[in-house]
Amino acid sequence: QRDPTPAGFPRHDYNYSVFPFAEHGEAKGDTRDASTLRLPVVLNQYNFRNESTYLDAKTPVWESGNSPDFTFQARVRIPTSQQVLYRPTTLEIWKFAWVQILAIYIIFWWIFTKFEYVVFHHRIVDTRVVSDLQAKSHRF
């Protein structure tokens, strides 16, 4: 930014159109040739309307210690060709492992119940029923 932005009143720097038509706010006597209606010319004029500001604030040096006023945000862009190595902690490994163990347990439990049903329902293995409902005679 070359000049400071004035405060307290509106700016009228870009109160004209990038198109050469009088009904868009330009003076009636302004004439342009047809080459100004080409898309690259119009986009170039539009891009020159950019205004940017820079905050030149003198920030104090941060000192160590507990302070709720300090917030740090960062965005790191790593190229896709670069290899990133990450070693998770033991707690993170166990956090993801229990989900996998549970999933495998459910699959094997389902297979075992189907196998058990086939074996006992179709009497592949000889079985007998022992009932504890009859009273036993105890001898002392």
Sequence and secondary structure as in RCSB ss.txt:
>XXXX:A:sequence
QRDPTPAGFPRHDYNYSVFPFAEHGEAKGDTRDASTLRLPVVLNQYNFRNESTYLDAKTPVWESGNSPDFTFQAR
VRIPTSQQVLYRPTTLEIWKFAWVQILAIYIIFWWIFTKFEYVVFHHRIVDTRVVSDLQAKSHRF
>XXXX:A:secstr
  S   SSS   TT S SS  GGGTS TT    GGGGSHHHHHHHHHTT              SS  TT      
    TTS       HHHHHHHHHHHHHHHHHHHHHHHHHHHHHHHHTT S        S      
